[in-house]
Amino acid sequence: MVQVTRKDEKEANENIIRRFNRKVLQSGVLSNAKTSMRFQKPISKTERRSKAIIRKQRKAQKLSKARLGVR
């Protein structure tokens, strides 16, 4: 966890925010959170490809219907 010291008497708020942001970046908390957000379960290449093909087909159908004015 990130530990930040308290505000000094004459320290500006911008300096406190800058110091806090630097400590958070150095601790690696944000990078760990971002990697956990992008985590994907390991699946085979063929399954991934087939899902991508299905997505592209659905998107093409949606665009063609939009061009025709059909919902």
C-alpha positions, -999 to +999 in steps of 0.1 A: +000+000+000+011+035-006+022+056+024+022+093+020+034+118+046+012+145+059+011+180+045+037+205+057+025+238+070+036+258+039+033+232+013+010+239-017-018+215-026-004+209-061+028+196-045+009+172-023-010+158-053+022+156-073+040+137-045+010+114-040+009+106-078+046+099-079+044+075-049+014+057-065+033+053-098+064+040-081+045+015-060+030-002-091-006-003-078-020+012-110-001-011-133-013-041-113-049-029-115-047-023-152-033-057-159-060-074-139-086-054-159-073-068-192-069-104-180-083-130-204-087-166-198-063-187-218-082-201-249-070-218-280-061-199-311-088-216-332-115-206-307-102-170-306-102-168-344-137-183-346-151-157-321-134-129-341-150-141-373-184-142-357-179-107-344-169-094-378-199-110-394-223-095-369-208-061-373-211-064-411-248-074-408-254-045-384-238-020-408-257-034-438-290-031-420-281+004-409-275+013-445-308-001-456-326+017-427-338-016-412-335-022-375 
